[in-house]
Amino acid sequence: MFRIARPARLALAAGTAGVLAVGLTSSAEAATGRIRYFSSTGQEFRIDNPPDNVCINLQARARTLVNETNKTVSYFFAASCVNFTGNLAPGRAVAYQNPLSVRVIG
C-alpha cells in the first residue's frame, strides 16, 4: 500500500500546484484608478477601476477623456469598441477625439 500511497500523494501535490498556478494567472484583473470623461455640455462621468480587456460604452460622446488609471486605455469613435482612434497612457488626457467606447489594455 505504501507504493500506491506515495505516487498518489505526489500526483495530488503536483495537481494542486498546477491548479494554484493556473488560478493565479487567469484571475480577472482591473485597472486601479478611474477613467473620467466630459461631454460636450461639460457633464462629468467616471468609470472606477475598469476591468481589463472589456469594452465599455460611454454614456455620452466624450469631448475630453482622462486616463487616471495605472494602465493604457484604448478609445474608439463608435460604440462596442469599433473604429479604433488611439491609446491613452496612464496620467494622460485627450480632447476633441469624441470617443464613444473605451477598453483598458494595459
N, CA and C atoms as a LAMMPS dump frame, in Angstrom:
ITEM: TIMESTEP
0
ITEM: NUMBER OF ATOMS
318
ITEM: BOX BOUNDS ff ff ff
-5.0000000000000000e+02 5.0000000000000000e+02
-5.0000000000000000e+02 5.0000000000000000e+02
-5.0000000000000000e+02 5.0000000000000000e+02
ITEM: ATOMS id mol type element x y z
1 1 1 N 0.811 -1.196 0
2 1 2 C 0 0 0
3 1 3 C 0.854 1.26 0
4 2 1 N 2.042 1.2 0.579
5 2 2 C 2.915 2.359 0.623
6 2 3 C 3.318 2.812 -0.777
7 3 1 N 3.541 1.838 -1.684
8 3 2 C 3.932 2.174 -3.049
9 3 3 C 2.814 2.915 -3.786
10 4 1 N 1.577 2.614 -3.505
11 4 2 C 0.444 3.299 -4.134
12 4 3 C 0.211 4.655 -3.487
13 5 1 N 0.36 4.707 -2.191
14 5 2 C 0.069 5.945 -1.463
15 5 3 C 1.053 7.051 -1.83
16 6 1 N 2.326 6.72 -1.944
17 6 2 C 3.3 7.766 -2.241
18 6 3 C 3.089 8.368 -3.629
19 7 1 N 2.936 7.59 -4.7
20 7 2 C 2.657 8.196 -6.012
21 7 3 C 1.353 9.006 -6.017
22 8 1 N 0.368 8.537 -5.282
23 8 2 C -0.894 9.282 -5.227
24 8 3 C -0.691 10.631 -4.553
25 9 1 N 0.099 10.638 -3.494
26 9 2 C 0.373 11.913 -2.804
27 9 3 C 1.171 12.851 -3.695
28 10 1 N 2.138 12.315 -4.415
29 10 2 C 2.924 13.15 -5.335
30 10 3 C 2.045 13.725 -6.442
31 11 1 N 1.167 12.896 -6.984
32 11 2 C 0.261 13.364 -8.035
33 11 3 C -0.688 14.432 -7.503
34 12 1 N -1.183 14.217 -6.298
35 12 2 C -2.076 15.204 -5.686
36 12 3 C -1.353 16.524 -5.447
37 13 1 N -0.121 16.455 -4.968
38 13 2 C 0.659 17.675 -4.726
39 13 3 C 0.936 18.405 -6.04
40 14 1 N 1.317 17.662 -7.084
41 14 2 C 1.599 18.284 -8.378
42 14 3 C 0.325 18.884 -8.972
43 15 1 N -0.778 18.17 -8.863
44 15 2 C -2.048 18.696 -9.384
45 15 3 C -2.493 19.944 -8.66
46 16 1 N -2.347 19.954 -7.35
47 16 2 C -2.713 21.129 -6.562
48 16 3 C -1.857 22.322 -6.947
49 17 1 N -0.551 22.106 -7.106
50 17 2 C 0.348 23.192 -7.501
51 17 3 C -0.045 23.732 -8.879
52 18 1 N -0.393 22.837 -9.789
53 18 2 C -0.805 23.278 -11.123
54 18 3 C -2.08 24.095 -11.097
55 19 1 N -3.047 23.664 -10.322
56 19 2 C -4.311 24.403 -10.205
57 19 3 C -4.074 25.781 -9.602
58 20 1 N -3.247 25.852 -8.578
59 20 2 C -2.942 27.142 -7.962
60 20 3 C -2.237 28.077 -8.942
61 21 1 N -1.293 27.559 -9.706
62 21 2 C -0.572 28.391 -10.664
63 21 3 C -1.506 28.921 -11.749
64 22 1 N -2.35 28.068 -12.293
65 22 2 C -3.29 28.494 -13.326
66 22 3 C -4.319 29.455 -12.746
67 23 1 N -4.798 29.164 -11.565
68 23 2 C -5.792 30.022 -10.928
69 23 3 C -5.263 31.417 -10.673
70 24 1 N -4.018 31.531 -10.295
71 24 2 C -3.449 32.85 -10.009
72 24 3 C -3.208 33.65 -11.274
73 25 1 N -2.866 33.002 -12.367
74 25 2 C -2.564 33.74 -13.586
75 25 3 C -3.807 34.062 -14.407
76 26 1 N -4.911 33.373 -14.181
77 26 2 C -6.095 33.607 -15.006
78 26 3 C -7.176 34.409 -14.286
79 27 1 N -6.868 34.927 -13.116
80 27 2 C -7.881 35.686 -12.396
81 27 3 C -8.143 37.011 -13.103
82 28 1 N -9.366 37.48 -13.004
83 28 2 C -9.734 38.741 -13.639
84 28 3 C -9.001 39.886 -12.955
85 29 1 N -8.564 40.843 -13.758
86 29 2 C -7.863 41.987 -13.22
87 29 3 C -8.587 43.255 -13.63
88 30 1 N -8.267 44.307 -12.935
89 30 2 C -8.847 45.604 -13.247
90 30 3 C -7.777 46.657 -13.062
91 31 1 N -7.915 47.726 -13.798
92 31 2 C -7.023 48.864 -13.619
93 31 3 C -7.342 49.518 -12.279
94 32 1 N -6.335 50.081 -11.671
95 32 2 C -6.542 50.825 -10.435
96 32 3 C -6.673 52.299 -10.794
97 33 1 N -7.724 52.924 -10.32
98 33 2 C -7.956 54.332 -10.626
99 33 3 C -9.261 54.519 -11.363
100 34 1 N -9.332 55.576 -12.147
101 34 2 C -10.586 55.841 -12.856
102 34 3 C -10.326 56.474 -14.226
103 35 1 N -11.304 56.284 -15.066
104 35 2 C -11.359 56.984 -16.343
105 35 3 C -12.41 58.071 -16.164
106 36 1 N -12.04 59.295 -16.437
107 36 2 C -13.003 60.406 -16.372
108 36 3 C -13.206 60.928 -17.782
109 37 1 N -14.449 61.313 -18.061
110 37 2 C -14.702 61.938 -19.359
111 37 3 C -15.786 62.983 -19.218
112 38 1 N -15.753 63.928 -20.122
113 38 2 C -16.663 65.071 -20.1
114 38 3 C -17.394 65.158 -21.43
115 39 1 N -18.693 65.358 -21.369
116 39 2 C -19.498 65.503 -22.584
117 39 3 C -19.293 66.903 -23.157
118 40 1 N -19.873 67.159 -24.305
119 40 2 C -19.752 68.481 -24.93
120 40 3 C -20.441 69.566 -24.11
121 41 1 N -21.352 69.177 -23.21
122 41 2 C -22.015 70.158 -22.335
123 41 3 C -21.26 70.338 -21.014
124 42 1 N -20.157 69.593 -20.841
125 42 2 C -19.354 69.717 -19.639
126 42 3 C -19.718 68.759 -18.523
127 43 1 N -20.695 67.886 -18.744
128 43 2 C -21.075 66.924 -17.721
129 43 3 C -19.948 65.901 -17.538
130 44 1 N -19.602 65.635 -16.281
131 44 2 C -18.531 64.695 -15.978
132 44 3 C -19.086 63.302 -15.692
133 45 1 N -18.375 62.291 -16.209
134 45 2 C -18.687 60.888 -15.961
135 45 3 C -17.418 60.208 -15.471
136 46 1 N -17.582 59.123 -14.678
137 46 2 C -16.435 58.383 -14.158
138 46 3 C -16.656 56.888 -14.272
139 47 1 N -15.575 56.189 -14.532
140 47 2 C -15.565 54.73 -14.519
141 47 3 C -14.458 54.338 -13.539
142 48 1 N -14.833 53.841 -12.369
143 48 2 C -13.86 53.488 -11.342
144 48 3 C -13.36 52.066 -11.522
145 49 1 N -12.042 51.895 -11.414
146 49 2 C -11.389 50.591 -11.501
147 49 3 C -11.935 49.745 -12.656
148 50 1 N -11.817 50.234 -13.888
149 50 2 C -12.379 49.499 -15.031
150 50 3 C -11.659 48.161 -15.247
151 51 1 N -12.397 47.118 -15.631
152 51 2 C -11.789 45.806 -15.855
153 51 3 C -10.924 45.803 -17.11
154 52 1 N -9.913 44.942 -17.123
155 52 2 C -9.036 44.787 -18.283
156 52 3 C -9.773 44.092 -19.423
157 53 1 N -9.466 44.51 -20.631
158 53 2 C -9.934 43.848 -21.86
159 53 3 C -11.441 43.698 -21.962
160 54 1 N -12.176 44.66 -21.438
161 54 2 C -13.633 44.682 -21.556
162 54 3 C -14.02 45.985 -22.221
163 55 1 N -14.805 45.909 -23.281
164 55 2 C -15.265 47.115 -23.953
165 55 3 C -16.333 47.792 -23.093
166 56 1 N -16.155 49.091 -22.872
167 56 2 C -17.111 49.863 -22.078
168 56 3 C -17.678 50.977 -22.958
169 57 1 N -18.98 50.942 -23.18
170 57 2 C -19.636 52.015 -23.922
171 57 3 C -19.848 53.201 -22.985
172 58 1 N -19.478 54.377 -23.445
173 58 2 C -19.622 55.584 -22.642
174 58 3 C -21.07 56.056 -22.661
175 59 1 N -21.466 56.776 -21.612
176 59 2 C -22.839 57.269 -21.509
177 59 3 C -23.099 58.438 -22.447
178 60 1 N -22.04 59.107 -22.858
179 60 2 C -22.146 60.233 -23.798
180 60 3 C -20.836 60.301 -24.571
181 61 1 N -20.866 60.882 -25.751
182 61 2 C -19.638 61.065 -26.519
183 61 3 C -18.703 61.969 -25.718
184 62 1 N -17.461 61.555 -25.565
185 62 2 C -16.519 62.275 -24.699
186 62 3 C -15.808 63.396 -25.453
187 63 1 N -16.019 64.607 -25.015
188 63 2 C -15.265 65.747 -25.564
189 63 3 C -13.83 65.687 -25.042
190 64 1 N -13.693 65.354 -23.743
191 64 2 C -12.381 65.19 -23.11
192 64 3 C -12.366 63.849 -22.388
193 65 1 N -11.278 63.105 -22.562
194 65 2 C -11.115 61.792 -21.944
195 65 3 C -9.825 61.822 -21.137
196 66 1 N -9.905 61.432 -19.847
197 66 2 C -8.756 61.486 -18.944
198 66 3 C -8.507 60.091 -18.376
199 67 1 N -7.287 59.585 -18.535
200 67 2 C -6.92 58.272 -18.014
201 67 3 C -6.195 58.456 -16.684
202 68 1 N -6.9 58.244 -15.595
203 68 2 C -6.312 58.327 -14.257
204 68 3 C -6.1 56.931 -13.674
205 69 1 N -5.901 55.933 -14.552
206 69 2 C -5.637 54.567 -14.105
207 69 3 C -4.143 54.284 -14.205
208 70 1 N -3.766 53.075 -13.829
209 70 2 C -2.377 52.649 -13.92
210 70 3 C -2.096 51.858 -15.196
211 71 1 N -3.055 51.839 -16.137
212 71 2 C -2.897 51.074 -17.367
213 71 3 C -3.288 51.914 -18.582
214 72 1 N -2.862 51.473 -19.756
215 72 2 C -3.203 52.153 -21.004
216 72 3 C -4.66 51.894 -21.366
217 73 1 N -5.319 52.907 -21.895
218 73 2 C -6.719 52.815 -22.307
219 73 3 C -6.797 53.073 -23.805
220 74 1 N -7.437 52.152 -24.535
221 74 2 C -7.731 52.383 -25.957
222 74 3 C -9.081 53.06 -26.041
223 75 1 N -9.232 53.999 -26.984
224 75 2 C -10.522 54.648 -27.163
225 75 3 C -10.952 54.536 -28.62
226 76 1 N -12.269 54.484 -28.788
227 76 2 C -12.866 54.172 -30.085
228 76 3 C -13.936 55.195 -30.426
229 77 1 N -14.033 55.546 -31.689
230 77 2 C -15.002 56.55 -32.13
231 77 3 C -16.438 56.048 -32.015
232 78 1 N -16.65 54.764 -32.241
233 78 2 C -18.008 54.205 -32.203
234 78 3 C -18.215 53.35 -30.95
235 79 1 N -19.465 52.998 -30.69
236 79 2 C -19.813 52.107 -29.58
237 79 3 C -19.258 50.708 -29.857
238 80 1 N -19.221 49.869 -28.846
239 80 2 C -18.79 48.471 -28.946
240 80 3 C -17.344 48.333 -29.406
241 81 1 N -16.53 49.343 -29.106
242 81 2 C -15.099 49.344 -29.429
243 81 3 C -14.835 49.134 -30.913
244 82 1 N -15.588 49.86 -31.721
245 82 2 C -15.425 49.845 -33.171
246 82 3 C -14.807 51.181 -33.598
247 83 1 N -13.95 51.133 -34.608
248 83 2 C -13.28 52.307 -35.169
249 83 3 C -12.244 52.854 -34.182
250 84 1 N -11.187 52.063 -33.99
251 84 2 C -10.092 52.437 -33.09
252 84 3 C -9.592 53.836 -33.423
253 85 1 N -9.44 54.652 -32.379
254 85 2 C -8.969 56.022 -32.566
255 85 3 C -7.574 56.215 -31.997
256 86 1 N -7.304 55.67 -30.802
257 86 2 C -5.971 55.836 -30.229
258 86 3 C -5.835 55.184 -28.875
259 87 1 N -4.611 55.269 -28.336
260 87 2 C -4.309 54.772 -26.995
261 87 3 C -3.963 55.946 -26.106
262 88 1 N -4.337 55.823 -24.846
263 88 2 C -4.102 56.879 -23.876
264 88 3 C -3.313 56.278 -22.71
265 89 1 N -2.067 56.729 -22.548
266 89 2 C -1.202 56.221 -21.48
267 89 3 C -1.716 56.686 -20.117
268 90 1 N -1.315 55.994 -19.054
269 90 2 C -1.719 56.427 -17.716
270 90 3 C -1.312 57.878 -17.446
271 91 1 N -2.22 58.625 -16.828
272 91 2 C -1.94 60.015 -16.489
273 91 3 C -2.087 60.997 -17.628
274 92 1 N -2.58 60.55 -18.764
275 92 2 C -2.715 61.427 -19.946
276 92 3 C -4.185 61.724 -20.227
277 93 1 N -4.405 62.751 -21.037
278 93 2 C -5.763 63.146 -21.439
279 93 3 C -5.753 63.471 -22.927
280 94 1 N -6.932 63.407 -23.517
281 94 2 C -7.086 63.753 -24.921
282 94 3 C -8.404 64.514 -25.071
283 95 1 N -8.432 65.472 -25.988
284 95 2 C -9.644 66.26 -26.213
285 95 3 C -9.989 66.266 -27.701
286 96 1 N -11.267 66.398 -27.971
287 96 2 C -11.808 66.54 -29.321
288 96 3 C -11.585 65.332 -30.221
289 97 1 N -11.433 64.153 -29.628
290 97 2 C -11.402 62.916 -30.409
291 97 3 C -12.778 62.262 -30.432
292 98 1 N -13.643 62.668 -29.506
293 98 2 C -15.049 62.251 -29.434
294 98 3 C -15.29 60.746 -29.37
295 99 1 N -14.573 60.027 -28.498
296 99 2 C -14.81 58.583 -28.403
297 99 3 C -16.171 58.264 -27.782
298 100 1 N -16.656 57.07 -28.114
299 100 2 C -17.925 56.592 -27.573
300 100 3 C -17.76 55.268 -26.82
301 101 1 N -16.523 54.7 -26.842
302 101 2 C -16.25 53.485 -26.072
303 101 3 C -14.758 53.421 -25.765
304 102 1 N -14.44 52.655 -24.707
305 102 2 C -13.052 52.511 -24.263
306 102 3 C -12.792 51.07 -23.834
307 103 1 N -11.494 50.727 -23.768
308 103 2 C -11.081 49.402 -23.295
309 103 3 C -9.711 49.546 -22.641
310 104 1 N -9.558 49.017 -21.422
311 104 2 C -8.274 49.002 -20.737
312 104 3 C -7.446 47.881 -21.344
313 105 1 N -6.237 48.202 -21.805
314 105 2 C -5.401 47.188 -22.457
315 105 3 C -4.103 46.937 -21.723
316 106 1 N -3.804 47.735 -20.696
317 106 2 C -2.512 47.657 -20.008
318 106 3 C -2.263 46.365 -19.41
